[in-house]
C-alpha cells in the first residue's frame, strides 16, 4: 500500500481522479483560479455517491474541477448537469466529459438549472448561493444534499465574518426546510452541508 508513515499506521495516498487532473490543467491554461480544492472535491464525490440514481447539479462549472469530483462519485443511473456563464470555460469543461452522456454542461445563467430540478445533490458554487438562496433550497428534492463552500470558519454563534453576523451562512444553517451543519475543509475554510427535510 502506497502512503506516508504516521506513528502506528500507514495513511494511504489519496488518489485524484484523472478527470480532475485534466480539469485542473485546463483551469491553469485559462488562468482560472477559483476551482474547488481537493478537500471540497472529496465532499462532492461523497454527495454524488450518496445518490446513485439521482440528479446531481452544479452552479458555477468553471473549468470543470468540481464537476469532475462530482463525476467521480456519479452512479451508473445518475445524471449530472452543470452550468457556467463564461462560454469559453463551459466549452473547455464540456470537453472533459464529452465521452459521458450522463453529463450536461450548460452555458448561461444559473437559472437554466431549474428545468432539470429537483436535485438529489446540488453543489451551489456560482449563481444562486447569494442572490437567490430561497430558490436554491426549493430546487432540492426531499432528502437532497446541498453543498456550499468558501466560508471562513467561525467559533461564534451566530457565525460571524469580518466582525459581522454572516447572514448568508446563518440562512442556510437555520433554514426550517434543511438539516444543516458546517464542516471544516481546511484550517481556514469551511463548507455548509445540508439535506432537505422530507
VENHU-V902061 format. One record per pair of residues at least 24 apart in sequence whose C-alpha atoms are under 10 Angstrom apart, sorted by the first residue. I is the first residue (numbers start at 1). J is the second residue. Records with the same first field share a line. If there is no record, write none. Layout:
# VENHU-V902061
I=J + J
This chain:
# VENHU-V902061
14=38 + 42
16=41 + 42 + 68 + 69 + 72
17=68 + 69 + 71 + 72
18=68 + 69 + 72 + 96
19=64 + 65 + 67 + 68 + 69 + 71 + 72 + 96 + 97
20=63 + 64 + 65 + 66 + 67 + 68 + 69 + 70 + 71 + 72 + 96
21=65 + 68
22=63 + 64 + 65 + 68 + 93 + 96
23=62 + 63 + 64 + 65 + 66 + 67 + 68 + 69 + 92 + 93 + 95 + 96 + 97
24=63 + 64 + 65 + 66 + 68
25=63 + 65
26=62 + 63 + 64 + 65 + 89 + 92 + 93 + 96
27=62 + 63 + 64 + 65 + 89 + 92 + 93
28=63
29=63
30=62 + 63 + 88 + 89 + 92
31=63
32=62 + 63 + 89
33=62 + 63
34=60 + 62 + 63 + 65
35=60 + 61 + 62 + 63 + 64 + 65 + 66 + 67 + 125
36=61 + 62 + 64 + 65 + 66 + 67 + 69 + 125 + 149 + 150
37=65 + 66 + 149 + 150 + 185 + 186
38=65 + 66 + 69 + 185
39=184 + 185 + 186 + 189 + 190 + 191
40=66 + 69 + 147 + 148 + 149 + 150 + 183 + 184 + 185 + 186 + 189 + 190 + 191
41=65 + 66 + 67 + 68 + 69 + 70 + 72 + 185
42=66 + 69 + 70 + 72 + 73 + 185
43=69 + 70 + 73 + 147 + 183 + 185 + 191 + 193
44=68 + 69 + 70 + 71 + 72 + 73 + 74 + 121 + 122 + 123 + 145 + 146 + 147
45=69 + 70 + 71 + 72 + 73 + 74
46=70 + 72 + 73 + 74 + 121
47=73 + 74 + 120 + 121 + 122 + 123 + 144 + 145 + 146 + 147 + 193
48=72 + 73 + 74 + 75 + 78 + 79 + 80 + 120 + 121 + 122 + 123 + 145
49=73 + 74 + 75 + 78 + 121
50=74 + 75 + 120 + 121 + 144 + 145
51=75 + 77 + 78 + 119 + 120 + 121 + 143 + 144 + 145
52=76 + 77 + 78 + 79 + 120
53=77 + 78 + 79 + 120
54=78 + 79 + 80 + 118 + 119 + 120 + 121 + 141 + 144
55=79 + 80 + 81 + 102 + 116 + 117 + 118 + 119 + 120 + 121 + 122 + 140 + 141 + 144
56=80 + 81 + 82 + 103 + 116 + 117 + 118 + 119 + 120 + 121 + 122 + 123 + 140 + 144 + 145
57=81 + 82 + 83 + 103 + 104 + 113 + 114 + 116 + 117 + 118 + 119 + 120 + 121 + 122 + 123 + 124 + 139 + 140 + 146
58=82 + 83 + 84 + 105 + 110 + 113 + 119 + 121 + 122 + 123 + 124 + 125 + 126 + 127 + 146 + 147
59=83 + 84 + 85 + 106 + 109 + 110 + 111 + 112 + 113 + 122 + 123 + 124 + 125 + 126 + 127 + 128 + 129 + 136
60=84 + 85 + 86 + 90 + 107 + 108 + 109 + 110 + 123 + 124 + 125 + 126 + 127 + 128
61=85 + 86 + 89 + 90 + 93 + 94 + 105 + 106 + 107 + 110 + 123 + 124 + 125 + 126
62=86 + 87 + 88 + 89 + 90 + 91 + 92 + 93 + 125 + 126
63=88 + 89 + 90 + 91 + 92 + 93 + 94 + 95 + 96
64=89 + 90 + 91 + 92 + 93 + 94 + 95 + 96 + 97 + 105
65=93 + 96
66=123 + 125
67=93 + 94 + 96 + 97 + 103 + 105 + 123
68=93 + 96 + 97
70=121 + 122 + 123
71=97 + 100 + 102 + 103
74=102 + 103
75=102
76=102
77=102
78=102 + 103 + 120
79=103 + 104 + 116 + 119 + 120
80=104 + 105 + 116 + 119 + 121 + 122
81=105 + 106 + 112 + 113 + 116 + 117 + 119 + 122
82=106 + 107 + 110 + 112 + 113 + 122 + 123 + 124
83=107 + 108 + 109 + 110 + 111 + 112 + 113 + 126 + 127
84=108 + 109 + 110 + 112 + 126 + 127
85=109 + 110 + 126 + 127
111=135 + 136
113=139
114=138 + 139
115=139
117=141
118=142 + 144
119=143 + 144 + 145 + 146
120=144 + 145 + 146 + 195 + 196
121=145 + 146 + 147 + 194 + 195
122=146 + 147 + 148 + 194
123=147 + 148 + 149 + 193
124=148 + 149
125=149 + 150
129=168 + 169 + 172
130=168 + 169
131=168
133=168 + 171 + 172
134=171 + 172 + 175
136=172
137=172 + 175 + 177 + 178 + 194 + 195 + 196
138=177 + 196
139=196
140=178 + 195 + 196 + 197
141=195 + 196 + 197 + 198
142=177 + 178 + 195 + 196 + 197 + 198
143=178 + 179 + 194 + 195 + 196 + 197 + 198
144=178 + 194 + 195 + 196 + 197 + 198
145=178 + 179 + 180 + 193 + 194 + 195 + 196 + 197
146=172 + 178 + 179 + 180 + 192 + 193 + 194 + 195 + 196
147=180 + 182 + 191 + 192 + 193 + 194 + 195
148=172 + 182 + 190 + 191 + 192 + 193 + 194
149=182 + 183 + 184 + 185 + 189 + 190 + 191 + 192 + 193
150=185 + 188 + 189 + 190 + 191 + 192
151=182 + 183 + 184 + 185 + 188 + 189 + 190 + 191 + 192
152=184 + 185 + 186 + 187 + 188 + 189 + 190 + 191
153=182 + 183 + 184 + 185 + 186 + 187 + 188 + 189 + 190 + 191
154=182 + 184 + 188 + 189 + 190
